[in-house]
Amino acid sequence: MKALKNENICDISFGTAGIKYDEYDSHFQRYPVEIPGDFKQNLKAELVYFVLRKIIGKATVKH
């Protein structure tokens, strides 16, 4: 990740860690919509999980 940012290899990049902040402002985490089950229910659960992680200070991906 440091090389991507420092050497300007790409403008943006994506991860699959779910709904989280990222320590690099040009690296975006995405929610994997391919998981089985009801999309709306899964997304609600992911948002609740994000809020709980945010409360305890664990909502940022560190590389």
C-alpha positions in Angstrom: 0.0 0.0 0.0 2.8 2.4 0.8 4.4 1.8 -2.6 1.1 2.4 -4.4 0.7 5.7 -2.7 4.4 6.9 -2.6 5.2 5.9 -6.2 1.8 7.1 -7.7 1.1 3.7 -9.2 -2.6 4.2 -9.1 -5.1 6.9 -8.2 -7.5 4.8 -6.2 -7.6 1.2 -4.9 -10.2 -1.0 -3.3 -10.3 -3.5 -0.5 -12.9 -6.0 0.7 -12.9 -5.4 4.5 -16.5 -4.3 4.6 -17.8 -0.9 5.8 -14.8 0.6 7.4 -12.5 3.6 7.2 -9.1 3.2 5.7 -5.9 4.9 6.8 -5.1 5.7 3.2 -7.5 8.3 1.8 -7.4 6.9 -1.8 -8.0 3.3 -0.7 -11.7 2.4 -0.3 -13.2 -0.6 1.5 -16.3 -2.1 0.0 -19.1 -4.2 1.4 -19.1 -7.6 -0.5 -22.7 -7.8 -1.9 -22.0 -11.3 -3.2 -22.6 -13.0 0.2 -25.7 -15.2 0.3 -28.9 -14.2 2.0 -31.1 -11.2 2.1 -29.2 -8.1 0.9 -31.0 -5.6 3.0 -30.7 -7.6 6.1 -27.0 -8.3 5.5 -26.4 -4.6 4.9 -28.2 -3.6 8.1 -26.1 -6.1 10.1 -22.9 -4.8 8.5 -23.9 -1.2 9.4 -24.6 -2.2 13.0 -21.3 -4.0 13.1 -19.6 -0.8 11.8 -21.2 1.4 14.4 -20.1 -1.0 17.2 -16.6 -1.1 15.9 -16.6 2.7 15.6 -17.6 3.0 19.3 -14.7 0.9 20.4 -12.2 2.6 18.0 -11.7 -0.3 15.6 -13.4 1.0 12.5 -10.2 1.9 10.6 -8.3 -0.6 8.5 -4.5 -0.3 9.2 -2.0 -1.6 6.6 
